Amino acid sequence: MSAAKFTCPVCGFAELPESHLDPTGSPTYSICPCCGVHFGADDVEATHEDLRRAWIAGGAEWWSMNEHAPPGWNADAQLKAAFPDAPRN
């Protein structure tokens, strides 16, 4: 049985090892390796949509220097799959 994967509510990266929220609805303080959002810190005063717009405006580049992007990773395709109706500019 494979471990469950979770999707980042900011960038749509679908390979997070844990949710951004625990079962009680509290932040897990995890960090998305794709967009770099630190849940429970970065999203306290900014919405996920605001953080997404900032990540896109900054070039939508892979954030982590320790965990490499999956082979063939494409930010635009990821965003389209996760947020098909969201603006990308």
C-alpha positions as CSV (number, residue, x, y, z in Angstrom):
1,M,0.0,0.0,0.0
2,S,1.4,3.4,-1.0
3,A,1.4,6.4,1.3
4,A,-1.3,8.9,0.8
5,K,-0.3,12.1,-1.0
6,F,-1.8,15.5,-0.6
7,T,-2.2,18.5,-2.8
8,C,-0.8,21.9,-2.0
9,P,-3.7,24.4,-1.8
10,V,-1.3,27.2,-3.1
11,C,0.5,25.7,-6.1
12,G,-1.3,22.5,-6.7
13,F,1.7,20.2,-6.2
14,A,0.0,16.8,-5.7
15,E,2.8,14.9,-4.0
16,L,2.9,16.4,-0.4
17,P,3.5,13.7,2.2
18,E,1.1,15.3,4.6
19,S,-1.8,17.7,4.4
20,H,-1.4,21.4,5.2
21,L,-3.9,20.9,8.0
22,D,-4.1,18.2,10.7
23,P,-7.4,16.4,11.5
24,T,-8.4,19.2,13.9
25,G,-8.0,21.9,11.2
26,S,-4.7,23.2,12.7
27,P,-1.8,23.9,10.4
28,T,0.9,21.2,10.2
29,Y,3.7,23.8,9.8
30,S,4.9,21.8,6.8
31,I,6.5,23.4,3.8
32,C,5.6,22.8,0.2
33,P,8.8,21.9,-1.7
34,C,7.3,23.3,-4.9
35,C,6.2,26.8,-3.9
36,G,7.9,27.1,-0.5
37,V,4.8,28.1,1.4
38,H,5.1,27.4,5.1
39,F,1.7,26.4,6.3
40,G,0.7,28.0,9.6
41,A,3.2,30.9,9.0
42,D,3.0,32.2,5.4
43,D,-0.8,31.7,5.2
44,V,-1.7,33.4,8.4
45,E,-1.9,36.9,6.9
46,A,-2.2,36.0,3.2
47,T,-4.8,33.8,1.5
48,H,-3.7,30.7,-0.5
49,E,-4.9,32.6,-3.6
50,D,-2.7,35.6,-2.7
51,L,0.3,33.3,-2.2
52,R,-0.4,31.5,-5.5
53,R,-0.5,34.9,-7.3
54,A,2.8,35.8,-5.7
55,W,4.5,32.5,-6.6
56,I,3.3,32.9,-10.2
57,A,4.4,36.5,-10.4
58,G,7.8,35.4,-9.1
59,G,8.2,32.9,-12.0
60,A,6.5,29.8,-10.6
61,E,9.8,28.1,-10.1
62,W,10.5,25.0,-8.0
63,W,11.4,26.3,-4.5
64,S,13.3,23.5,-2.7
65,M,17.0,23.1,-3.2
66,N,17.0,19.8,-1.3
67,E,14.0,18.0,-2.9
68,H,14.2,18.1,-6.6
69,A,11.2,18.6,-8.9
70,P,9.8,15.4,-10.3
71,P,11.0,14.5,-13.8
72,G,9.1,16.4,-16.3
73,W,7.6,18.8,-13.8
74,N,5.8,21.8,-15.4
75,A,4.4,24.6,-13.2
76,D,1.8,25.6,-15.8
77,A,0.5,22.1,-16.3
78,Q,0.3,21.6,-12.5
79,L,-1.6,24.9,-12.0
80,K,-4.0,24.0,-14.9
81,A,-4.7,20.6,-13.4
82,A,-5.2,21.8,-9.8
83,F,-7.0,25.1,-10.5
84,P,-8.5,24.9,-14.0
85,D,-10.6,28.1,-13.6
86,A,-7.9,30.2,-11.9
87,P,-6.2,33.1,-13.7
88,R,-2.5,32.6,-14.2
89,N,-1.3,36.2,-14.4
